[in-house]
Amino acid sequence: MESDFEVIANVLKKHPNSTAREIVTQIVNFVINDSQVRKVTWDKGTVNSILYKMLAQGLVDKELIDGPRPHWSLSTGKLQPQQPQKVKLAPKKSSNSEFIPLVEVSEYRQTIQGKVVQIAVNESASQNDLYISCDWLDEKIFIALNPNHPYIKSLVSSEGILREFLRFIAIDAYSEWRFMAADNTSNFISIIELKDKTLRDF
C-alpha cells in the first residue's frame, strides 16, 4: 500500500511546482480509486499537512512564485530541514528544579532490519492527535512525532527517557510499515492507533 508521502511524491514527480490545491486535483482525478492508496480524505488541509511533514524531513521544497500560495516540488537536495527540531521535556516529578533543556531529535536515525527510520517533530499536531504518524519513501521510514501528546508532555522527563522513547517509536513505525505493506485491504488495523489509546491511560 502506498504511503501518503509516496502519493504526494508521485504527483510532484509528474507535476513539479504544484500548489496544494493542484495536488488535490491530481490525487482525486488519478489516484484516489487506486486500491493501493490509503483511504483518507484527500482535501487541501490533508495535503498541506502532509507537505509540511515532508518539508520538515527535507523531502520537498516550498517556493512562493505568484502569490501567497506556495508551490511545491520534490527536494533538490540543496535544502535542509527548516530548523533544528526539539522536544520540550516534561517537568521531573521531584522537587529538584534542575534546568531541563530542549532536546534535538532532528538528527536522530535508527536502522531496523536494514530500513532507515528518520524522525522529525510535527509542531502543528494537537494533544488529540496520535503520538506519531509514519510514512515511507525511497527505502526510508519517516516519523512525525507529536510533541503535544499528553504522554510526551507528562512522562518524557529526561533526555535518557526521550532517547529510549525515540528508539521504541522507531520500532512502532517499522512494525506499522511491515503490517501495512503486507495487508492491502481496508481491514488494516493500525498498531499506532491501538498504542495511542494505551499511552493516554498512563
C-alpha positions as CSV (number, residue, x, y, z in Angstrom):
1,M,0.0,0.0,0.0
2,E,1.4,3.5,-0.9
3,S,2.1,5.8,2.0
4,D,0.8,9.4,2.0
5,F,4.4,10.6,1.2
6,E,4.5,8.3,-1.8
7,V,1.2,9.6,-3.1
8,I,2.4,13.2,-2.9
9,A,5.9,12.4,-4.3
10,N,4.4,10.6,-7.3
11,V,2.2,13.6,-8.1
12,L,5.2,16.0,-7.7
13,K,7.3,13.9,-10.0
14,K,4.8,14.4,-12.8
15,H,3.7,17.9,-11.8
16,P,6.5,19.9,-10.1
17,N,5.8,23.4,-8.8
18,S,2.2,22.5,-7.9
19,T,0.1,24.2,-5.3
20,A,-1.7,22.1,-2.6
21,R,-5.0,22.7,-4.5
22,E,-3.4,21.4,-7.7
23,I,-2.1,18.3,-5.9
24,V,-5.5,17.6,-4.6
25,T,-7.0,17.7,-8.1
26,Q,-4.4,15.3,-9.4
27,I,-5.0,12.9,-6.5
28,V,-8.8,13.0,-6.8
29,N,-8.7,12.6,-10.6
30,F,-6.0,9.9,-11.0
31,V,-5.0,8.3,-7.6
32,I,-7.9,8.1,-5.2
33,N,-9.5,5.0,-6.8
34,D,-6.2,3.1,-6.6
35,S,-6.7,0.2,-4.2
36,Q,-3.0,0.6,-3.2
37,V,-3.7,4.1,-1.8
38,R,-4.7,4.5,1.9
39,K,-8.3,5.7,2.1
40,V,-8.1,9.2,3.6
41,T,-9.9,12.4,2.9
42,W,-7.8,13.9,0.2
43,D,-8.6,17.6,0.6
44,K,-6.4,20.7,0.8
45,G,-6.0,20.5,4.5
46,T,-4.8,16.9,4.4
47,V,-2.4,17.6,1.6
48,N,-1.0,20.7,3.3
49,S,-0.4,18.7,6.5
50,I,1.5,16.0,4.6
51,L,3.5,18.6,2.6
52,Y,4.7,20.3,5.8
53,K,5.7,17.0,7.3
54,M,7.7,16.2,4.2
55,L,9.2,19.7,4.4
56,A,10.4,19.0,8.0
57,Q,12.1,15.9,6.7
58,G,13.8,17.8,3.8
59,L,11.8,15.8,1.2
60,V,10.1,18.8,-0.6
61,D,10.9,22.4,-1.4
62,K,8.5,25.2,-1.0
63,E,8.5,28.4,-3.1
64,L,6.3,31.4,-3.4
65,I,6.0,32.2,-7.1
66,D,2.9,34.1,-8.0
67,G,1.1,35.0,-4.8
68,P,0.5,33.7,-1.3
69,R,0.0,30.1,-2.2
70,P,3.3,28.1,-2.0
71,H,4.3,25.9,-4.9
72,W,5.8,22.5,-4.0
73,S,8.4,20.3,-5.7
74,L,10.5,17.3,-4.7
75,S,13.6,18.4,-2.9
76,T,16.7,19.1,-5.0
77,G,18.8,18.0,-2.0
78,K,20.2,21.5,-1.5
79,L,17.8,22.5,1.3
80,Q,17.9,21.0,4.8
81,P,15.0,20.8,7.2
82,Q,13.9,24.3,8.1
83,Q,15.4,24.4,11.6
84,P,16.7,22.2,14.4
85,Q,13.6,20.5,15.8
86,K,13.4,20.0,19.6
87,V,11.1,18.4,22.1
88,K,10.5,20.1,25.4
89,L,10.9,17.6,28.2
90,A,8.2,17.2,30.8
91,P,8.9,18.5,34.3
92,K,10.5,16.0,36.6
93,K,8.3,14.7,39.4
94,S,10.9,15.6,42.1
95,S,11.3,18.9,43.8
96,N,14.6,19.3,42.0
97,S,14.4,22.5,40.0
98,E,17.1,21.3,37.6
99,F,17.0,23.1,34.2
100,I,15.6,20.8,31.5
101,P,16.8,21.8,28.0
102,L,15.0,21.3,24.8
103,V,16.4,18.2,23.2
104,E,17.1,18.0,19.5
105,V,15.7,15.0,17.6
106,S,16.1,16.1,14.0
107,E,19.4,14.2,13.7
108,Y,18.0,11.0,15.2
109,R,18.3,8.0,12.9
110,Q,17.7,4.3,13.6
111,T,18.3,1.4,11.3
112,I,15.9,-1.5,11.8
113,Q,16.3,-4.7,9.7
114,G,18.2,-2.6,7.1
115,K,15.5,0.1,6.9
116,V,16.4,3.6,7.9
117,V,13.9,5.4,10.2
118,Q,14.1,9.2,10.4
119,I,12.3,11.4,12.9
120,A,11.0,14.9,12.7
121,V,8.8,17.0,15.1
122,N,5.3,17.9,13.9
123,E,4.7,21.2,15.9
124,S,1.2,21.6,14.4
125,A,-0.1,18.4,15.9
126,S,-2.6,18.8,18.8
127,Q,-2.9,16.9,22.0
128,N,-5.7,14.9,20.4
129,D,-3.6,13.7,17.5
130,L,-1.7,10.4,17.5
131,Y,1.7,10.3,19.3
132,I,3.3,9.7,15.9
133,S,2.4,9.3,12.3
134,C,4.6,7.3,9.9
135,D,5.1,7.3,6.2
136,W,7.8,5.9,3.9
137,L,9.5,6.9,0.7
138,D,12.6,5.8,-1.2
139,E,13.6,3.0,1.2
140,K,13.2,5.2,4.3
141,I,10.5,5.3,7.0
142,F,9.7,8.8,8.3
143,I,8.1,9.6,11.6
144,A,6.3,12.8,12.6
145,L,6.5,13.0,16.4
146,N,3.7,14.8,18.2
147,P,5.4,16.9,20.9
148,N,1.9,17.9,22.3
149,H,0.8,14.4,23.0
150,P,-0.2,14.1,26.7
151,Y,2.2,11.1,27.3
152,I,5.2,13.0,26.0
153,K,4.2,16.2,27.8
154,S,3.8,14.5,31.2
155,L,6.1,11.5,31.2
156,V,9.1,12.1,28.9
157,S,11.1,13.9,31.6
158,S,14.7,13.3,30.8
159,E,17.0,13.0,27.8
160,G,17.6,9.4,28.6
161,I,13.8,8.6,28.6
162,L,13.4,10.6,25.4
163,R,16.2,8.6,23.6
164,E,14.6,5.3,24.7
165,F,11.1,6.6,23.6
166,L,12.6,7.5,20.2
167,R,14.0,4.0,19.9
168,F,10.6,2.5,20.6
169,I,8.7,4.7,18.3
170,A,11.1,3.8,15.5
171,I,10.2,0.1,16.2
172,D,6.5,1.1,16.2
173,A,6.8,2.8,12.8
174,Y,8.8,-0.1,11.3
175,S,6.1,-2.6,12.6
176,E,3.3,-0.4,11.1
177,W,5.1,-0.3,7.8
178,R,5.5,-4.1,7.8
179,F,1.9,-4.7,8.6
180,M,0.6,-2.1,6.1
181,A,2.8,-3.4,3.4
182,A,1.5,-7.0,4.0
183,D,-2.2,-6.0,4.2
184,N,-3.6,-4.1,1.2
185,T,-7.2,-4.4,2.4
186,S,-9.3,-1.8,4.1
187,N,-9.3,-4.1,7.2
188,F,-5.8,-3.0,8.2
189,I,-5.5,-2.4,12.0
190,S,-3.1,0.3,12.9
191,I,-0.8,-0.7,15.9
192,I,0.0,3.0,16.3
193,E,-3.7,3.9,16.8
194,L,-4.1,1.0,19.3
195,K,-1.0,2.0,21.2
196,D,-2.0,5.7,21.3
197,K,-5.1,4.8,23.3
198,T,-2.9,2.8,25.8
199,L,-0.4,5.7,26.2
200,R,-3.2,8.1,27.1
201,D,-4.1,5.9,30.1
202,F,-0.7,6.4,31.8
